[in-house]
Amino acid sequence: MRILRSLTDQQQKVYEKAIKDIRAQVKLTAGQAQARIIKTQANNDGKMMDQLQDDNTHLRNQLRELNVKFRELEQQRRKRGQFPSTIREKVKATRSPGGMIGGTGGGDLYGLRAPMQ
């Protein structure tokens, strides 16, 4: 019985050491995997930031172009005298002779309708 207990104790110690080693290996592997994930995310975040900066630059350029076109159209509109360009002019244009805003036709006080081309 003593020999059997001795063998069982030795075998139990070997198993416990093996489990401890496996746990240490799993922790190391998990740490390495986490480090790789973080590195990949950092690379992706850098690429994403570059893409966002490019998109931002592109959108700013488009906005500048649209502002230039808007100014040109506004100047043409003022030259023709077709449409009011300020809120006050819009209110004046939509007032009926009785002084009510909108008159009988309803008007477009806030410029919600698309401009005529």
C-alpha angles and dihedrals in degrees: 000000000000091000090048092050091047091052091046092050091049092048091048090052091050091050092047091050091048091050091048090051092048091050091050090049092049091050091049092047091047090050092050091048091050090049090052091049091051091048092049091048090050090052091047091047090052091050090046091051090051090050092048091050090050090048091048092051091048092049092048090052091050090049091052091050091048091049090052091049091047092052090049092050091045090052091049090048092051091048091053093041089220104132133025111249101198133055091246091054089048091052091048091048093052099044116108122221089264091060098251119135115244098019117209096315095059094237126213102263097171100036094249094148121081112261116256115254 
